[in-house]
Amino acid sequence: MTALLHRLGFVYKKPKRVPGKADPKAQEALLAEYETLKQDKEENDVICFMDAVRPQHNPVLGYGWIKRGEDHQVKPNTG
């Protein structure tokens, strides 16, 4: 079976995880706001970033047979 899949142009690889709810316009607005914040802060001010994490909330990607030259994309449940 493996030889047949190779002859048909498939490879055994992991799919790609892509952002599930990405919004390019919101990301650009956030970057613009961040640049303004960096320019306007005082010398001793600190910028902190926070993120919430839920272990095993998104799918665990395994390997599979995917057509050669193509990427199979999997959107996670959240951001």
Steps between C-alpha positions, in 0.01 A plus 500: 500500500785739582659446158166567328449825690851615404433416133176701516696803625423497872744561786469417869519831687335713766225749406551874563316676782369842390332768712131418531365853536775726366390847393774679300340846547479457878864383508613808304303728734659333804849543353433870431374549856804313636743719304327813636518360853875430464568853375293672771621303806742638754854362526428284807154380389462131424271340242365159605317240292251244635332200344257238625588134443284189518702179479374256235218734395599476134548190287824308530634465148624162386654386175308392191524444125482840324540567127860597418550878470180581691442593863196383690394782733320443830330790679507474880190558712612847608734782395 
